[in-house]
């Protein structure tokens, strides 16, 4: 008898789980269209903001890369100048 009750409880739980899923789907389907429009508007605003941030970050990256290249060139010239000064001193040793 206990097995029959356990089996019935398992089936009841399965049916209740399916019912909860169906109710959730129904509520989602009947969701207020204005909520969706508001959500789409917010997503559009986020997209515009993110695009502007990406553009700004890309421009900053170009500036940083140019500055890095300039620093690299200056450092290369400084190293060459120091080596030029040290070269005759090495020859005297």
Secondary structure, 3 states (H helix, E strand, C coil): CHHHHHHHHHHHHHHHHHHHHHHHHHHHHCCCHHHHHHHHHHHHHHHHHHHHHHHHHHHHHHHHHHHHHHHHHHHHHHHHHHHHHHHHHHHCC
